[in-house]
Amino acid sequence: MSRNRPDFRKAMAQVLSSKGVATINFTVKGFRVHSASYAKIRKLIIDTGKINIEFDSVKLASCYPPADASYNGTTDTFTFETKLETQSTLETWDWAVIVHESTHAIFDMARVSSLNHVEEDVAARLAEELFYVTQFDRFIHYNMGLMELHNAVVKSPGMEITTHPSYPDVVRWVMGLGYSSSRMATHDGI
């Protein structure tokens, strides 16, 4: 296990300052996730060092289910696959993983207690997908995040997600999965 690679911190800062993150703006169960939320996480990573970074594929493989990355709110630590420690540039998927785990950090730092684990992960997957579609102008085809979002909302009475009006394609895609819009993502006029 290795910790706190300085150039990876800079890469995370680049992701958290990207156009894809700048346009994230949604609310889940009354809690707003937006670019200023990610700016706070960026500051905690870069300016204060209050959030740690480690690279440990073995630790991630021991998670249930196995994970590509994780955020531990008790230790304020991101854990990423060991390969990222030596990789010279981040792949587009790595950018999305950083956004996903940073969303978990946002909920932790804000002490959001209104979401259960599944709902929090669904919100992180939505952030990841919204980031990806804005940053790279396409959906994460191999990510089942929005399907999980769809299923979790159906199973969680009272869970509502409202997205920013700049995401009509994402919302239409989610709503097209066959469930009622009153139980799914909502959008002005859709």
C-alpha positions in Angstrom: 0.0 0.0 0.0 1.2 3.5 -0.9 -0.1 6.8 0.3 -0.5 10.3 -0.9 1.2 10.4 -4.3 1.5 14.2 -5.0 0.8 14.1 -8.7 -2.3 12.0 -8.2 -3.6 14.7 -5.8 -3.1 17.1 -8.7 -4.9 14.8 -11.1 -7.8 14.6 -8.6 -7.8 18.4 -8.4 -8.0 18.5 -12.2 -11.0 16.2 -12.3 -12.8 18.0 -9.5 -12.2 21.3 -11.4 -13.3 20.0 -14.8 -16.2 21.2 -16.9 -18.0 17.9 -16.1 -17.9 18.5 -12.4 -18.7 22.3 -12.9 -22.1 21.4 -14.3 -23.1 18.7 -11.7 -26.2 20.0 -10.0 -28.8 17.6 -8.5 -30.7 17.2 -5.3 -31.4 13.9 -3.6 -33.8 13.7 -0.6 -33.4 17.4 -0.1 -29.6 17.5 -0.2 -28.0 19.4 -3.1 -24.9 18.1 -4.8 -23.2 20.6 -7.0 -19.9 22.0 -8.1 -19.3 23.9 -4.9 -19.6 20.6 -3.0 -16.7 19.1 -5.1 -14.7 22.3 -4.7 -14.8 21.7 -0.9 -13.5 18.2 -1.4 -10.8 19.5 -3.7 -9.7 21.9 -1.1 -9.6 19.2 1.6 -7.4 17.1 -0.8 -5.1 19.8 -2.1 -5.0 22.7 0.3 -5.4 21.1 3.7 -4.5 17.5 3.1 -7.3 16.5 5.4 -8.4 13.8 3.0 -5.8 11.0 2.5 -5.2 9.0 -0.7 -3.9 5.4 -0.7 -3.4 2.8 -3.4 -4.3 -0.7 -2.4 -5.9 -3.2 -4.8 -5.8 -6.0 -2.3 -7.9 -3.9 0.1 -10.4 -3.1 -2.6 -10.6 -6.7 -3.7 -11.5 -7.7 -0.1 -14.6 -5.3 -0.2 -18.0 -6.8 -0.6 -18.6 -6.5 -3.4 -15.1 -5.9 -4.7 -14.6 -2.3 -5.6 -12.6 -0.2 -8.1 -12.2 2.5 -5.4 -13.6 3.5 -2.0 -13.9 6.4 0.4 -13.7 5.7 4.1 -15.5 8.4 6.1 -14.0 7.3 9.4 -10.4 7.8 8.3 -11.2 10.4 5.5 -9.3 8.3 3.0 -9.8 7.5 -0.7 -8.5 4.1 -1.7 -7.7 3.5 -5.4 -6.3 0.6 -7.4 -2.6 0.1 -7.1 -2.2 0.6 -10.9 -3.1 4.2 -10.5 -0.1 4.8 -8.4 2.2 4.3 -11.4 -0.1 5.2 -14.3 1.1 8.4 -16.0 -2.3 9.6 -17.1 -5.8 8.9 -15.9 -8.2 7.0 -18.2 -11.7 8.5 -18.7 -13.1 5.7 -16.4 -10.7 6.8 -13.7 -12.1 10.3 -13.9 -15.6 9.0 -13.3 -14.4 6.8 -10.4 -12.9 10.0 -8.7 -16.2 11.8 -9.1 -18.2 8.8 -7.7 -16.0 8.5 -4.6 -15.8 12.3 -4.1 -19.6 12.2 -4.0 -19.4 9.8 -1.1 -16.9 12.2 0.6 -19.4 15.1 0.1 -22.1 13.2 1.9 -19.7 12.3 4.7 -18.3 15.8 5.2 -21.8 17.2 5.2 -22.9 14.6 7.7 -25.9 13.7 5.5 -27.9 11.1 7.4 -31.1 11.1 5.4 -29.7 8.6 2.8 -29.1 4.9 3.4 -26.1 3.2 1.9 -27.9 2.2 -1.3 -29.3 5.7 -1.9 -26.0 7.3 -1.3 -24.3 5.0 -3.8 -27.1 5.6 -6.3 -26.5 9.4 -5.9 -22.8 8.8 -6.5 -23.5 6.8 -9.6 -25.8 9.6 -10.9 -23.1 12.2 -10.3 -20.6 9.9 -12.1 -23.0 9.5 -15.1 -23.8 13.3 -15.2 -20.1 14.1 -15.1 -19.3 11.6 -17.8 -22.0 12.7 -20.2 -20.9 16.4 -19.8 -17.2 15.8 -19.8 -17.0 13.2 -22.5 -20.3 13.8 -24.3 -21.4 10.2 -23.9 -22.9 7.8 -21.4 -20.8 5.3 -19.5 -22.1 2.4 -21.6 -20.7 -0.3 -19.3 -21.9 1.4 -16.1 -25.1 0.1 -14.7 -25.3 3.2 -12.5 -28.5 4.6 -13.8 -30.2 1.2 -13.8 -29.3 0.9 -10.1 -30.6 4.5 -9.6 -33.8 3.5 -11.3 -34.2 0.3 -9.2 -33.2 2.0 -5.9 -35.7 4.9 -6.4 -38.5 2.4 -7.0 -37.6 0.5 -3.8 -37.0 3.6 -1.6 -40.3 5.4 -0.9 -39.8 9.1 -0.6 -36.5 9.1 -2.5 -36.6 11.8 -5.1 -33.9 13.0 -7.4 -34.2 16.3 -9.3 -31.5 17.1 -11.8 -30.5 20.4 -13.3 -32.3 21.3 -16.6 -29.0 20.8 -18.5 -29.5 17.0 -18.2 -32.6 16.2 -20.2 -31.1 13.3 -22.1 -29.9 11.6 -18.9 -33.3 12.1 -17.3 -35.2 10.9 -20.4 -32.9 7.8 -20.5 -33.6 7.0 -16.8 -37.3 7.7 -17.1 -37.4 5.5 -20.2 -36.6 2.4 -18.2 -40.3 1.9 -17.7 -41.2 3.3 -14.2 -43.4 6.3 -13.2 -41.8 9.7 -13.3 -43.3 10.4 -9.9 -41.1 7.6 -8.5 -38.1 8.4 -10.7 -35.8 11.3 -11.6 -37.8 14.5 -12.2 -37.0 17.3 -14.6 -38.8 20.6 -15.5 -41.5 19.7 -18.0 -40.4 16.0 -18.5 
